[in-house]
């Protein structure tokens, strides 16, 4: 087999092989770039809803989470107008 013929044969299969490899690897690359799943524990939800990081959830902040806003009177056990971390977490147990 001549060197030119051998070179042509390599190019004949190299491009399709490279395309096939790219197609096979694309889904795994895309999966690796997806955001990690969000923590949905009550503590993590409290941290996300407490937008000003003052350690309590105001009625205004609660509007970001309708399931909290609609249960406000029930969750605000001490009726101080805000939810402490303890009140918030306890609300997930009920």
N, C-alpha and C positions, 0 to 999 in steps of 0.2 A: 504494500500500500504506500503510495507516495505521500510525502509530507503535506502537500497541498490538499490532497484528498482527505487525509487524516484530520487536518485542521478544519475542513469543511464539515466533516461528520461531527466533530465536537460542537461546532456552532449550531448544527441542525438540532441537537438535543439539549444543548445548554440553555437556550432561551426558554423553551417550554418547561424545563425542569425548574428554572428560577421562578417562573410565573406560578407554577404549581406549589412550590415551597412558600412563596409569598401568600398565596391564597390559603394555605394550610395554617400559616402562622398569624395571619391577620386577626382571627377571632381571639386568640390568646393575648395578643398585644392590646386589643381593645378592652378585653376583660381586665387586664392589669391596670389600665388607665381609668377605670371606673372608680368613683369615690367609694371609700370603705363604708360599710353599712353604719347608719347612725345608731348610737346607743339610745335605747328607748326606756332605760331604767327610770324610775321616778326621780332619782337624784340628777340624772343627766337632763331630763325634761325640765326640772326646776331651774337648772343652770341656764338653759336656753330661753326659758320664758322670763327669767329675771334679767331683763335687758340692761338695767343700770347697775347690776351686780351689788345691790345693797343688802342682799341676804333675805329679801322678802319679795313677795309678788303682790303688786298693787292691782286694783280693779282694772286699771288701764292696761297693764301688762297681761292680765288674764284674758283680755279680749283676743289675744293672739291664739288662744287655745279654747275654743268654744266649750269643750267638755268640762273645763274648769270654770269658765264664766257662768255657765248655766247652773252650776252647783255652788256658786259663791257663798250663799247664806249657810249652807250645810258645812262647807269646808272651813270657813272662818270661825272656828270654835270659840275663840275669845272675843270675837266681835270688835277687833281693833281696826278693821278696814284694810288689813293686808294678811297675806298667808305666809306664815313662817315655813321654813323647810319642813319642820315636823308636821304641821297641818297639811301641807301639800302631799307629803309622802303618805301620811295616814289616809288621805282621801283615795289613794290607789288601792288600799287594802280593803276598802268597803265596796 
